[in-house]
């Protein structure tokens, strides 16, 4: 490693150290050691944060830091999570090694959690540590809520949200900011500029089980409508009849914000998106992928199970569907839509778990405050409202907070976004440096400053 200023900042080494701790929520056998050592290493890496902020351990693995302000104004709540999903060996090696390597003209930190969500966590703590070292004291409280079970939709964030709500006694935070959108150069095919995608809302989630039962028997004498072909027909009916596309308020706002950085042809279409919403929604749906997910409730088969032997007819077949529900709809409406598409009473449909979409946060001075922090960190990025397709811990705050936003101030290409929960997850060190700058500006601007 040379004397590159980005590497000398130390942020790369600290993130690499945290990645090397395999805090994998789905692996109970490794949970105890890793989930015990992570807070201990965090204390070593960020001594001022632990010395000057109050820390409460909430619900086992939730870390709730409180930076006391002086004014009693509504607090700023910054969120992240430190658990990760499992990872088998990657082509480049051990995903939990926490490597720093030179690639694409700069230094990168490679490993599970680099983007989701230890990278965003680190830049929050870097900013607070640096502000403390500079003698900064916020006027309003700053709360840092770090969950340890987000990847399994656990209870850390819910418990911290309930605790904060009780302590505020009817008041709301100034803003809650969690993971979500990112800075990107490839939002959609027709966009030609760099954008900061700031989530105003997130889709709901439903895990749905389909089940068909039969009588089994010898495979030499197959019977009509056995469980496996019946289940396959149900899945085909869903695939051939996707749920309808429509523009939500958030997506309409996104398209309006994208107009100045879009191609000429797209800009003309976006100019009339308010009057031709169904046409624009249909066009995005036809594009597929992330574009389609912005305008419809998606249904993805994720697991199937059937049969006990190669020569025995299955007496039961099941499939699991992962549904991401568009704001304005609900878990109940999604289940009804699946029943209408399957059209087979023999297919049992049951809800495993689910929650409705979030409300849509407003575009007001709080959104503008995020834009102001971007001017200090990513000055060429256009702030753009965004609908988050995945679920976040912020959903536990949007039930009682009106200003909940979802944004990680890191540059993420399409390739990087696809590496989340996949292979070769990595973040550029320059991106981490800018992310720290973003949070330093956000905390300073939102809470006011008093020198010691």
N, C-alpha and C positions, 0 to 999 in steps of 0.2 A: 504494500500500500504506500502511495507517495504522499506528498504534502498537500494534496488537493484540499481546498478550503472546505468543500462539502463534507469530506470524510473526517477532517480534523474537528468538525463540529461535534463529533461524538454521537450524534443521533443514530448513525448507522450501526455503531457498535452496540448501543443500548437496545435497539430493536432486534438485532441479531441475537443478543443474549436472551431476550424474552421469547423469541421464536424457538430457541433451543430447548425451552421447557414445554413438553408435549401436553398441554392442557386440553386434551381431547375429551369432550363431554360424553361421547358415545362409548368410550372404553372405560368401564367402571373399574377394571383391574389396575389401570394406571392413574386413576383419578386422585387417590389419596396423596401420593408423593408429589406429583406435579402440581396439584392444586394447593398444596401446603407450601411448596418452595416458591411458587410464583410471587405471592405477596412479599415474601422475604427478600427476593431479588429486587423487586420493585422498590422496597425501602432502601436498599443499597444504591440503586441507580438514581433515585430522586430524593436525596436526604432533606432538602429544604421543604419539599412538599409534605413529607412526613413529620418534620419538626414543627412546622408553623400552621398546618391545617389540621382540623379535627378529623379523625378517621374512625368510622364505625363499621364493624363487620355485620352485615345484614343478611339474614337467611343463609348462613353458612359460607357462601362464596361471593356475596355482593360486597363491594368496597365503596363506601359512601364518604367522600371527602367534603368537608365544609370549610370554605375560606371566608372567614368572617369579615363583613364589610362594616362601614361606619354609619350609613345613612338610613338603614331600615327599608330601603327601596326593594321592590320585588326582585328575587334572585334570578341569576342566569344559571340554567341547568345544562351541563355538558355531559353527554353519555357516550359510552363505548363498551365493548365486551372483550374479555380476554380468553374465553374458551374458543376452541376451533373444532372443525370437523376432522374425521380421520383422513389419513393420507398413506397410501402404499408408496413404495420407492418410486421416485420420478426418474426419467431418463438422465437427468443431471446428477442424481444421487439422493441422499437422505433428505427428505423434506423438512426434517426438524434439526438439521445441522445449523441453520442460521448463517448462511454464507454471505460474504460481501465480495462481489466480483465486478470486474470492469466489462461492460458490454455497451454497445450502441453509443459510444462516445462519452460514457459517464459511468459512475459507480451505481450498483444496484444491490439491494438486500433481497435475498432469495429464500423462500421458505413458507411453510403453511402459516397463514395468519398475517403475512406481509401487508395484505390489503384488507383482509376480513378477519379480525378487526384490530390486530395489534399495532399496525401502522398508524391508523387514526388515533388509537389510544395513546401511542407514544407522542404524537405531535401535540396533543392536549397537555400532557404532563411536561413536555419540553417547554412549552410556552409558560406554564405556571412556574416552573422551576426558574426560568430566566427572568420572569417578572419579579419573583421574590428576591432573586439575587440583585436586581436593580433597585430594590427598595420600594416596590410598588405595593400599595394597599388598595383594594377595591372599595368603592363607596357602598355598593350593594354586595350581598353575599354571592359567592360563586360556588355552586355545588357540582361535584364531579361524581357521577354515578357509573361505576364500572361493574358490569354484570359478569358472572362466571358460568352462566348456564343458558345463554341466548340461543345457542345452536340446537338445543333440545327443547326450546320454547318453555324454559323453566320459570321459576317463581322469583328470582332475584329482583328483577326490574319491577315486578308487580309489588313486591314488599317495599322496595325503596320508594316507589311512587306513592303508596299508601302512607308511608312514614312522612314524606315531604308534605303531602296534602294535609295531614293532621297538624303538622307544625306550622303551616302557613295560615291555618284557621280561616279559611274562606277566601284568602287571596290566591292569585295565580302567579306563577313565575313570569318574569319578563319574556323569557323564551326558553324552549327546550330544544336542544340540537343533538341529533343522533346520526348514526351512519345512514347512508342512502345513496343519493346521487353523487357525482364526482365531477372533476374538471375533465373535459374530453374534447378531442379534435374530430371525432367521428360519431356525432349524435345520430344523424340520419343521412341517407345518401344525398339528399338535396341541400344539406347544410354545409357551408363553406368556411365557417369560422370556429374559433375555440369558444366553448360554452361551459359554464358552471351550472350543472343540473341540480337544482335545489328542490328537494321533495316537499310538496305541500300536503301530500296525502300518501297513504299506502293501501294497496289492495288487501282485501280480506283473504283468509286462507281456510280451506276445508279439506280434510282428509276423508275420503269416501270409500267405503268398501262395497264391492259388488260380489254377490255370492249366488251360485246356482248349485242345487243339490240334485242327485240322481240315485239310481239303484246299483250302479256298478255292474259287474259281470265280466265274462270272458271277452277278450278283444277280438276273438274269431267271429263273434256274432254281434256286431255293433247295432245299437238301437237308435231310433229316431230321436233327435233333440237331446243328445247327451250333454252333460254340463259344459264340457270344453267348447264344442261348436256354438252352443247357445251363448256362452259368455263372449266368445269372439264376435258373434253377430251384434251383441250389445255394444261392444267397444267400437265396432265399425259404424254403427248407427250414430254414436257420439262423434266420431271422427268426421263423418260425412256431413254432419249438421252442427257446425260450431255455433256457439251462442252469439247473439246479434252484436254488431259493432255500433258504438255510439261515442260521441265526444263528451267527456265530463268537463266540468268547469276548469279543472286543473289542466287538462290537455288542451282546451281552448286557449287558456292563458299561455301555455307552452308554445303553441303554434304562433300566437301573436308575437311573442318575444323572439321567436326564431326567424321571423320575416326579414329583419335587416341583414341577417347573415345567411340567407338562402339564395339559391340560384334564381335567376329572373323569372323563369316559368313557375317555379314553386312559390315565389313571392306573390305572384298574381293570384294563385290559387288560395294562398293563406290570407290574402286581403279580404276574401269573401267567405272565409271559413265559417264565420258566424251565421251567414245566410245559407250556406251549403254544407252544413255539418254532416249530414248523412253521406254526401259524396266524398268528403274528406275522410270520414271514418272508414268508408268502404275501400278507399285507396290505401290507407294505412294497413287495413286488414289484409289486403291482397299482397302487400309487401312481405308479410310473414315476420317471424322472429320478434325482436323487441318492438318493432313498429306495430305489429298486430296486437301484442300484449298490452299496448297503451290504450286500446279502444274496445277490448272485449274481455269478458271472463274466460280464462283459459282452463282447459281440462287436460291433464297429462297423466296417462297411465304410467305408474312407476314400479309396480310389483305385480306378479302373477304367480299362482300356485295351483297345481292340480296333479292328481294321479299318485299312485304308490308303487307301480311296477310297469315294466314295458308291455306286458301282455294282459293288463287288467284295465277295464274301463273305469275312468274316474267316477267316484260317487260324489265328488264335490270339486268345484272350481271357484277360485276367488281372484279378484283383481283389486288393486288399490289405485285410486285416482287422487291426484293432487290438483286442487282447484284454486286458482287465484282470482278473487272476486272483485269486479269493478265497483268503484264507489257509486252509490245510488242503487246497488243491488244488495243482496244479503245471502247468508248461508241457506236460509229457508228457500228463497227463490231459486238458488242454484240447484238444490236437490229436486225441486219441482221440474226445473228445466231438463235435468238428466232423466227423470221418469218419462217425460214426454218424448224424449228422443229414443229411449230404449224400447218402449212400447212392448214390454214383456213382463207380465206379472210373476213369472217364474224366477226372474232376476231380483233378488233381494237387495235393496239399497239401504245402507246404514251409514250414519255419520260417526266417524271415529273421534274426531275433534275438529273444532273450527271457531273462527271469530269473524265478525263482520268487518267490512272495510272501515277505514278511519274517516272522520270528518275531514274537510279540506280547509287547511289553514289559510288565513287571509294574506293578500298582497298589500301590506301596509308598511309602517315604519320599521317593523321587526325584520321583514324581508329585506328592506333597504339597508338595515344594519349589516346584514350578511354581505350585501353588495359592496358596502363601504370597506369591510375587511378584505374583500377580494381585490379592491384597488391597491391594497398594500402588498398582496401576495401573488395574485394572478391578474395583473392589470389589463391584459388583453382578452380576458374571458368575459363573455356576456352572461350576466345572471339570467337564468331561464327557469321558470317553474317546471316541476317535474312530478310525475306519478310514479312512486316506487312500486315495483312489481313484487319484491320480496317482503317478508315480514321483519320487523325490527322490534327491539325492546321499547321503542317510543310509543308503541300502541297502548302501553299501560298508562301513559301520561295523556294521550289525546282524549281519553274518556272524561277528563276534567280540566284540561288546559286548552285554550283556544289557539295558542301560538306554538305549534310543534313543527319543527322542520327537520329534514333528513338530508344531510350533506356531509361528505368527507372531502376536505380540501386537498385532495391528491389527484394528480394527473393519471387517468386510467384510459388506455386505449381499449378498443374492442377485444383485442387479444388478451389484455390483462383482465378485463371483466369476465371473459370466458374462463380464465384460470382460477377464479374464485370457486372454491369447492372442487376444483379440477387439479391439473398438473402445472408445475412451473410458475407458481404464484410469486410475483416479484414486484418491488416498488423501487423507483429511482430515488437516489439519495437527494438529488435536487428537489424532487417532489416533497420529500419529508421536510427539507429546509423551508420550502414555501408554505407547507402546512403549518409548521410552527409559527411562522410569521402571521399567517391568517388568524390563528387563535390568540396570539398576542394582541393583534389589533382588535379582534372582536371583544375580548375581555376588557381591554382598555376603553373602548368606545361605549360598550354597553353598561359598564358599571361605574365609570368615572375614575379618576386617579387622585390619590393623595400620597405625597412623599412622606417617608418616615422622618 
